[in-house]
Amino acid sequence: MSRAEELGPRAERAGTVDLGAPATVGTGAPATHMGERTGARTGERAANAPRPNPLWALALFRSELTTTLRRWRTLALLGVLALIPILIGAAVKIETSDGGSLGGGRGADGQGPAFFSQITNNGIFLVFASLAATLPVFLPMVIGVITGDAIAGEAGAGTLRYLLVAPAGRTRLLLAKFTTSMAFCLIATLIVALSGLLTGALLFPLGDVTLISGITVSFEEALLRALGVAALVALSLVGIATVGLFISTLTNSGIAAMATTVGLVVTAQIVDSIPQLHAIHPYLFPHYWLSFADLLREPVYWDELVKNLGLQGLYVAVFGSAAWARFTAKDITA
């Protein structure tokens, strides 16, 4: 589907004016229909124009989210995420069926436990194993592709200026893009978790769950904890999502923005694994990602969970402000 075809429904649902009409682009001031008030001055049009409907912002968000989710690229990325738990479950099933054993203990990087050894005992551990496997690379790469293309893709396709026709403004549009990115973080995480739960239920037994601390809880409580883990993983991704949105405002090339964001994810992961650079590790957005495992303890260890949420909030504040400052001054007529 072309960008022009995507733009049509969005402009219609958001209540934008005829694209051929004169408009004040990017200021948030309403545009007039072709031929309306042709003899009026610009100041009179701005003074007498109706205020935008508060529900318009919700309509713009719904339109942006729908447009993002119906793209073939997005569907393909979500399909890959859904496939990863299936592959992990099948590999574990084949390994155990052949008489092999899965190693336990901590992960390869020493951060957080490895859940793979518990999958054969209870299928719900496939949810945790899938999230632990996709969080370091796959999930942030998908988020980087979506957010990196959010503004730069529109600018490169030449549709950004039309999206800013009244009643849209730069701040409202950026907020809609940001909210869509946050929603996509949750959607992508839930797809991994749901695929892991369904695959685990089909291939392995379900029942009471023994937590990391050795306490056994009911399956219902474990399911609630799994939902909490998915929410924490989604919140862990908002930092890189905001960074990607900021990078997207710096260029008119969607590919360049996506590549830069994904490259930043890889670089941060490499730096976080170098012991000699331990002084800056706590400030890297992926440093506390695997702390979600602390939710599977009784009592819950909140220390690193709170640090992770605070760090992601800091990235949102800093790079969100930078994205707004850049986007409100961006030349979209070039």
GUZA-405563 format. One record per residue: x, y negated, z of N, C-alpha, C in turn; residue in one letter; residue number from 1. Coordinates in steps of 0.05 Angstrom, whole numbers. Layout:
X_Y_Z_X_Y_Z_X_Y_Z_A_NUM .
...
% end
This chain:
17_24_0_0_0_0_18_-25_0_M_1 .
12_-44_-17_29_-68_-20_23_-87_3_S_2 .
41_-106_8_38_-125_29_14_-143_23_R_3 .
9_-149_-3_-13_-166_-10_-40_-152_-3_A_4 .
-41_-126_-7_-66_-111_-1_-70_-110_29_E_5 .
-48_-108_45_-50_-108_74_-60_-135_84_E_6 .
-51_-156_71_-57_-183_80_-87_-189_77_L_7 .
-99_-179_56_-127_-186_51_-146_-179_75_G_8 .
-146_-154_84_-163_-148_107_-156_-164_132_P_9 .
-130_-169_136_-122_-183_160_-132_-212_159_R_10 .
-130_-225_136_-140_-252_134_-170_-253_137_A_11 .
-184_-233_127_-213_-232_129_-222_-228_157_E_12 .
-209_-208_172_-217_-203_199_-210_-225_218_R_13 .
-187_-239_213_-178_-260_231_-193_-286_226_A_14 .
-209_-287_205_-224_-311_200_-209_-333_187_G_15 .
-188_-327_172_-172_-347_160_-186_-359_136_T_16 .
-177_-382_127_-191_-396_106_-180_-386_79_V_17 .
-192_-396_57_-184_-390_30_-154_-397_27_D_18 .
-139_-377_18_-110_-382_15_-103_-403_-6_L_19 .
-122_-410_-22_-117_-431_-42_-123_-458_-31_G_20 .
-134_-460_-7_-140_-486_5_-116_-499_17_A_21 .
-115_-525_19_-93_-539_32_-93_-532_61_P_22 .
-69_-528_72_-67_-519_100_-42_-531_112_A_23 .
-43_-534_138_-19_-541_153_-7_-515_164_T_24 .
15_-506_151_26_-479_157_43_-480_182_V_25 .
37_-461_200_54_-456_223_50_-476_246_G_26 .
31_-495_244_28_-514_266_5_-506_284_T_27 .
-12_-487_275_-35_-479_291_-59_-497_285_G_28 .
-57_-518_268_-79_-535_262_-96_-522_241_A_29 .
-124_-523_243_-141_-510_224_-138_-522_197_P_30 .
-141_-505_176_-141_-514_149_-169_-518_139_A_31 .
-173_-533_117_-199_-539_106_-204_-522_81_T_32 .
-229_-516_75_-236_-502_51_-231_-520_27_H_33 .
-227_-508_3_-222_-523_-21_-246_-541_-27_M_34 .
-241_-566_-29_-261_-585_-36_-275_-598_-11_G_35 .
-270_-587_13_-283_-597_37_-268_-622_47_E_36 .
-283_-643_52_-272_-668_62_-248_-677_45_R_37 .
-252_-677_19_-230_-684_1_-220_-713_5_T_38 .
-238_-730_14_-231_-758_18_-222_-765_46_G_39 .
-223_-746_64_-217_-751_92_-187_-751_97_A_40 .
-179_-766_116_-151_-767_123_-143_-742_139_R_41 .
-117_-736_140_-108_-712_155_-114_-715_184_T_42 .
-110_-738_195_-116_-742_224_-145_-738_231_G_43 .
-163_-746_213_-192_-742_218_-199_-713_217_E_44 .
-186_-698_198_-192_-669_197_-183_-655_222_R_45 .
-160_-662_232_-150_-649_257_-167_-656_281_A_46 .
-177_-682_282_-193_-690_305_-220_-677_305_A_47 .
-232_-674_282_-259_-663_280_-261_-633_276_N_48 .
-238_-620_273_-239_-591_267_-247_-576_292_A_49 .
-262_-554_290_-271_-538_313_-247_-523_325_P_50 .
-249_-519_351_-228_-504_364_-230_-474_357_R_51 .
-207_-461_355_-207_-432_348_-222_-416_370_P_52 .
-236_-396_361_-251_-378_379_-230_-362_395_N_53 .
-234_-361_422_-215_-346_439_-213_-317_431_P_54 .
-235_-306_419_-234_-278_411_-217_-274_386_L_55 .
-210_-296_373_-194_-293_348_-167_-280_354_W_56 .
-155_-287_378_-129_-275_385_-132_-245_387_A_57 .
-154_-235_398_-158_-206_400_-162_-194_373_L_58 .
-176_-208_355_-180_-198_328_-153_-197_313_A_59 .
-136_-216_318_-110_-216_304_-93_-192_314_L_60 .
-94_-188_341_-79_-165_351_-89_-139_340_F_61 .
-116_-136_339_-127_-111_328_-120_-108_299_R_62 .
-119_-130_285_-112_-128_256_-83_-120_252_S_63 .
-65_-132_269_-37_-126_267_-32_-97_274_E_64 .
-45_-87_295_-41_-60_304_-51_-40_283_L_65 .
-74_-46_272_-85_-29_251_-68_-28_226_T_66 .
-58_-51_218_-40_-53_195_-15_-37_200_T_67 .
-3_-39_224_21_-24_230_17_6_230_T_68 .
-5_15_241_-10_43_244_-18_57_219_L_69 .
-28_42_199_-38_55_175_-16_56_153_R_70 .
7_45_158_28_47_138_40_75_138_R_71 .
47_84_114_58_111_111_84_114_126_W_72 .
100_93_127_125_95_141_120_100_171_R_73 .
101_85_182_95_89_211_84_117_216_T_74 .
66_127_199_55_153_203_77_175_201_L_75 .
96_170_183_118_190_180_135_190_205_A_76 .
141_166_216_158_165_240_143_178_264_L_77 .
118_173_267_102_186_288_101_216_284_L_78 .
99_224_259_99_253_253_125_267_262_G_79 .
147_253_257_173_264_266_174_266_296_V_80 .
164_246_310_164_247_339_147_270_349_L_81 .
124_274_336_107_296_345_119_324_339_A_82 .
136_325_319_149_350_311_171_358_331_L_83 .
184_339_343_207_345_361_199_364_384_I_84 .
177_359_399_170_378_420_163_406_410_P_85 .
152_407_386_146_433_374_171_449_368_I_86 .
191_435_358_217_448_352_231_457_378_L_87 .
230_440_398_242_447_424_228_471_436_I_88 .
202_471_436_187_493_447_192_519_432_G_89 .
193_517_405_198_541_389_226_552_394_A_90 .
246_534_397_273_542_402_276_556_429_A_91 .
263_545_449_263_557_476_250_585_475_V_92 .
227_586_461_213_612_460_229_633_446_K_93 .
242_626_424_259_645_410_283_654_426_I_94 .
295_635_440_318_641_456_312_660_479_E_95 .
290_655_492_282_673_515_272_700_505_T_96 .
259_700_481_250_725_470_273_743_463_S_97 .
295_732_455_319_747_448_336_755_472_D_98 .
326_749_495_341_756_519_361_737_528_G_99 .
363_713_515_382_693_523_372_678_547_G_100 .
389_661_558_382_645_581_388_616_575_S_101 .
373_598_588_377_570_585_391_559_609_L_102 .
412_544_605_427_533_627_411_512_642_G_103 .
415_510_668_402_490_684_422_468_692_G_104 .
417_456_714_434_435_723_428_408_711_G_105 .
447_391_710_443_364_700_448_362_670_R_106 .
439_339_659_441_335_631_471_333_623_G_107 .
475_333_596_502_333_586_517_307_593_A_108 .
502_285_597_515_260_604_516_256_634_D_109 .
506_275_649_507_273_678_485_256_690_G_110 .
466_246_673_445_229_682_419_245_681_Q_111 .
407_250_705_382_263_705_384_293_701_G_112 .
364_308_710_364_337_707_357_346_679_P_113 .
366_370_673_358_382_648_333_399_653_A_114 .
311_393_638_286_407_643_283_432_627_F_115 .
301_437_609_297_460_591_296_487_605_F_116 .
311_490_626_311_516_640_285_521_654_S_117 .
268_501_658_242_505_672_219_509_652_Q_118 .
224_505_627_201_506_607_188_533_607_I_119 .
204_555_608_192_582_607_175_588_631_T_120 .
180_575_654_164_579_678_138_564_678_N_121 .
138_541_665_115_524_664_116_506_640_N_122 .
96_508_623_96_493_597_96_463_600_G_123 .
88_453_624_87_424_627_115_411_627_I_124 .
135_428_633_162_418_632_171_411_604_F_125 .
157_421_584_164_414_557_158_385_552_L_126 .
139_373_566_133_345_564_158_329_573_V_127 .
168_336_597_191_322_608_216_326_591_F_128 .
220_351_581_243_357_565_242_341_538_A_129 .
218_339_527_215_325_501_221_296_505_S_130 .
210_284_526_215_256_531_245_250_536_L_131 .
258_269_552_286_266_557_303_268_532_A_132 .
294_285_513_308_289_488_305_267_468_A_133 .
281_255_468_275_234_448_282_206_458_T_134 .
283_202_484_287_175_494_314_163_487_L_135 .
336_178_488_362_165_483_365_155_454_P_136 .
353_169_434_358_161_406_332_158_390_V_137 .
316_179_389_293_179_370_272_158_376_F_138 .
263_156_401_243_137_407_252_108_403_L_139 .
276_100_413_285_73_408_290_67_378_P_140 .
299_87_363_303_82_334_276_76_320_M_141 .
256_91_328_229_86_316_219_59_324_V_142 .
223_52_349_214_25_358_230_4_344_I_143 .
256_8_340_273_-11_326_264_-15_297_G_144 .
255_6_284_246_3_256_221_-14_255_V_145 .
202_-9_273_176_-23_273_180_-53_281_I_146 .
194_-58_302_198_-86_311_216_-101_293_T_147 .
237_-88_283_255_-102_265_241_-113_240_G_148 .
221_-99_231_206_-106_207_183_-125_212_D_149 .
177_-130_238_153_-145_245_151_-172_232_A_150 .
172_-188_235_172_-215_224_188_-216_198_I_151 .
211_-203_197_228_-204_174_214_-191_150_A_152 .
199_-170_154_185_-157_132_164_-175_120_G_153 .
150_-190_137_130_-209_126_144_-231_111_E_154 .
166_-241_122_181_-263_108_192_-253_81_A_155 .
203_-229_81_214_-219_56_194_-214_35_G_156 .
170_-206_43_148_-200_24_133_-226_15_A_157 .
139_-248_29_126_-273_22_98_-277_34_G_158 .
91_-259_52_64_-261_64_63_-276_91_T_159 .
87_-283_102_87_-296_128_73_-323_127_L_160 .
78_-338_106_66_-365_105_35_-363_104_R_161 .
24_-342_92_-5_-339_91_-16_-330_118_Y_162 .
-1_-315_133_-10_-307_159_-11_-330_179_L_163 .
4_-351_172_4_-375_190_-17_-396_182_L_164 .
-33_-390_162_-55_-408_155_-75_-408_179_V_165 .
-86_-431_185_-104_-435_207_-127_-414_206_A_166 .
-137_-405_229_-130_-415_256_-105_-401_268_P_167 .
-90_-387_253_-65_-376_263_-45_-397_268_A_168 .
-29_-394_288_-6_-411_293_18_-394_298_G_169 .
41_-406_299_65_-390_302_66_-375_329_R_170 .
58_-389_350_59_-377_376_38_-354_378_T_171 .
14_-359_367_-6_-338_368_2_-313_351_R_172 .
14_-318_328_22_-296_311_45_-280_324_L_173 .
64_-295_336_86_-281_349_76_-265_373_L_174 .
57_-276_388_46_-262_410_31_-236_401_L_175 .
17_-238_378_4_-215_367_24_-194_359_A_176 .
46_-202_347_67_-183_339_80_-170_364_K_177 .
84_-186_384_96_-176_409_78_-156_422_F_178 .
52_-163_424_33_-144_437_30_-119_421_T_179 .
31_-121_394_30_-97_377_54_-79_382_T_180 .
77_-92_385_102_-76_391_100_-62_417_S_181 .
89_-75_438_86_-62_464_66_-39_462_M_182 .
45_-43_447_25_-22_444_37_2_429_A_183 .
54_-4_410_66_18_394_86_34_412_F_184 .
99_20_430_117_35_449_101_56_464_C_185 .
77_48_473_60_67_488_49_89_470_L_186 .
41_82_446_30_102_428_51_123_421_I_187 .
75_114_414_97_132_406_104_151_429_A_188 .
105_140_454_111_157_477_89_177_482_T_189 .
64_168_481_42_187_486_41_209_465_L_190 .
48_203_440_49_224_420_69_246_427_I_191 .
93_237_436_113_257_444_102_273_468_V_192 .
91_260_488_81_274_512_58_293_505_A_193 .
39_284_489_16_300_482_25_324_465_L_194 .
43_320_446_53_343_431_68_363_448_S_195 .
83_353_468_97_371_486_78_386_504_G_196 .
56_373_513_37_387_530_22_408_514_L_197 .
13_402_490_-2_422_474_16_445_467_L_198 .
41_440_459_59_461_451_66_478_475_T_199 .
71_465_498_77_480_522_54_498_531_G_200 .
29_488_528_6_504_535_2_528_517_A_201 .
10_525_492_7_547_473_28_569_476_L_202 .
53_560_483_75_579_483_83_589_510_L_203 .
76_574_532_85_582_558_62_580_578_F_204 .
65_593_601_44_591_622_42_564_634_P_205 .
19_558_645_14_533_660_5_540_688_L_206 .
11_523_707_3_528_735_16_508_753_G_207 .
17_515_779_30_497_798_59_491_790_D_208 .
67_467_797_94_458_788_112_453_812_V_209 .
136_464_810_156_459_830_173_435_822_T_210 .
171_413_838_185_389_831_215_391_835_L_211 .
230_371_827_259_371_830_267_374_859_I_212 .
252_363_877_259_364_905_252_390_918_S_213 .
239_409_903_233_435_913_205_439_923_G_214 .
189_418_924_162_419_933_143_426_910_I_215 .
124_444_916_105_453_896_80_437_897_T_216 .
71_427_875_46_412_873_27_425_853_V_217 .
2_418_855_-18_430_837_-13_420_808_S_218 .
-24_435_789_-21_427_761_-34_400_756_F_219 .
-56_394_769_-70_369_765_-52_346_774_E_220 .
-39_349_797_-21_327_806_3_325_787_E_221 .
13_348_778_36_347_759_28_333_734_A_222 .
3_337_725_-7_324_701_-8_294_705_L_223 .
-16_285_728_-16_256_734_12_245_734_L_224 .
31_261_745_58_252_745_69_251_717_R_225 .
61_269_700_70_269_672_60_244_658_A_226 .
35_236_664_24_211_653_40_187_663_L_227 .
47_188_688_64_166_699_91_165_686_G_228 .
102_189_681_128_190_667_126_178_639_V_229 .
105_185_625_101_174_598_99_143_599_A_230 .
84_133_619_82_104_622_109_91_628_A_231 .
125_104_645_151_93_651_169_93_626_L_232 .
168_114_611_184_115_586_176_93_567_V_233 .
150_89_564_140_67_547_150_40_557_A_234 .
149_36_583_159_10_594_189_8_590_L_235 .
203_30_590_232_30_586_240_20_558_S_236 .
221_21_540_226_14_512_220_-15_505_L_237 .
207_-29_524_199_-56_518_223_-75_515_V_238 .
245_-69_528_269_-85_525_280_-85_497_G_239 .
284_-61_486_294_-59_458_274_-69_438_I_240 .
248_-66_445_227_-76_427_228_-106_425_A_241 .
233_-120_447_234_-149_447_260_-158_432_T_242 .
282_-144_437_307_-150_422_302_-147_392_V_243 .
289_-126_384_283_-121_356_266_-143_344_G_244 .
246_-153_360_229_-175_350_245_-200_347_L_245 .
264_-205_365_281_-229_363_299_-227_338_F_246 .
311_-204_334_328_-201_310_311_-205_285_I_247 .
286_-196_286_269_-199_263_263_-228_255_S_248 .
266_-246_275_261_-275_269_286_-288_257_T_249 .
309_-274_257_334_-286_248_339_-282_218_L_250 .
324_-265_205_329_-259_177_303_-255_162_T_251 .
305_-257_136_282_-251_118_283_-224_106_N_252 .
303_-208_115_306_-181_104_297_-161_125_S_253 .
276_-147_120_266_-127_139_286_-104_143_G_254 .
299_-96_122_319_-74_124_342_-82_141_I_255 .
352_-107_138_374_-117_154_366_-118_183_A_256 .
342_-127_189_333_-129_217_330_-101_230_A_257 .
319_-82_214_316_-55_225_344_-42_230_M_258 .
362_-45_211_388_-33_213_403_-45_237_A_259 .
401_-71_241_415_-84_263_404_-75_290_T_260 .
377_-72_292_365_-63_317_373_-35_323_T_261 .
371_-17_303_379_11_308_409_13_314_V_262 .
425_-3_301_454_-3_306_460_-13_335_G_263 .
444_-32_344_447_-41_372_441_-20_392_L_264 .
420_-4_386_413_19_404_436_39_406_V_265 .
447_46_383_470_65_383_494_54_397_V_266 .
500_28_392_523_15_405_519_15_436_T_267 .
496_7_445_491_6_474_494_34_487_A_268 .
485_55_472_487_82_483_517_90_485_Q_269 .
533_82_465_561_89_465_575_74_488_I_270 .
570_48_491_582_33_512_574_43_539_V_271 .
549_52_542_540_62_568_553_89_576_D_272 .
565_102_556_577_128_562_608_126_567_S_273 .
618_101_565_647_97_569_652_90_598_I_274 .
665_107_614_669_102_643_684_76_648_P_275 .
703_69_631_719_45_636_703_20_635_Q_276 .
679_21_624_662_-3_621_639_-2_641_L_277 .
643_12_664_622_16_683_611_-10_694_H_278 .
627_-31_694_619_-57_706_595_-69_691_A_279 .
593_-64_665_571_-76_650_548_-56_645_I_280 .
551_-31_654_530_-11_649_503_-19_661_H_281 .
502_-30_685_476_-37_697_461_-58_681_P_282 .
474_-72_663_461_-94_647_453_-84_619_Y_283 .
459_-60_613_451_-49_586_423_-38_588_L_284 .
407_-44_568_379_-36_569_374_-6_571_F_285 .
392_12_561_387_40_563_398_53_589_P_286 .
410_37_606_425_49_629_407_65_647_H_287 .
383_55_653_365_68_672_343_84_658_Y_288 .
345_89_633_323_102_619_315_129_631_W_289 .
335_145_638_329_172_648_321_173_678_L_290 .
317_149_689_309_148_717_280_157_721_S_291 .
266_162_699_238_171_702_237_198_716_F_292 .
259_213_716_260_238_731_255_235_760_A_293 .
260_211_771_256_207_800_227_207_808_D_294 .
210_205_787_181_207_793_173_235_799_L_295 .
190_254_792_185_282_797_198_292_823_L_296 .
202_274_841_212_281_868_190_275_889_R_297 .
193_287_911_175_282_934_191_279_959_E_298 .
194_254_970_181_230_960_195_219_935_P_299 .
181_201_921_191_189_897_214_171_903_V_300 .
236_173_888_259_154_891_253_129_874_Y_301 .
248_107_887_240_83_873_263_65_865_W_302 .
287_69_875_308_50_872_315_45_842_D_303 .
322_66_827_329_62_799_304_56_782_E_304 .
281_66_790_257_60_775_252_30_776_L_305 .
254_18_799_250_-11_801_272_-26_786_V_306 .
297_-17_788_318_-30_773_313_-29_743_K_307 .
303_-6_733_297_-3_705_275_-23_696_N_308 .
254_-24_711_232_-42_704_241_-71_706_L_309 .
257_-78_726_267_-105_728_285_-113_705_G_310 .
302_-94_696_320_-99_674_305_-103_648_L_311 .
285_-86_643_269_-89_619_253_-115_619_Q_312 .
243_-123_643_230_-149_645_249_-172_639_G_313 .
274_-170_647_294_-191_642_298_-193_612_L_314 .
301_-170_598_305_-171_569_280_-183_555_Y_315 .
256_-177_565_232_-188_553_232_-218_556_V_316 .
239_-228_580_239_-257_585_260_-271_568_A_317 .
284_-261_567_306_-275_553_302_-274_523_V_318 .
298_-250_512_296_-247_483_268_-255_473_F_319 .
248_-253_490_222_-262_482_222_-293_479_G_320 .
235_-307_497_238_-336_495_254_-344_471_S_321 .
276_-328_467_293_-334_444_278_-330_417_A_322 .
261_-309_416_245_-304_392_226_-327_388_A_323 .
213_-336_409_194_-358_406_208_-383_397_W_324 .
231_-390_409_245_-414_401_254_-413_372_A_325 .
263_-389_363_272_-387_336_248_-387_316_R_326 .
227_-373_323_205_-370_304_189_-397_301_F_327 .
187_-412_322_173_-438_320_188_-459_304_T_328 .
215_-454_301_231_-473_285_239_-461_258_A_329 .
229_-436_252_237_-422_228_225_-435_203_K_330 .
241_-438_182_232_-448_156_220_-425_141_D_331 .
194_-425_137_180_-403_124_173_-410_95_I_332 .
182_-433_86_175_-442_58_197_-434_39_T_333 .
220_-424_50_242_-417_32_236_-392_17_A_334 .
% end
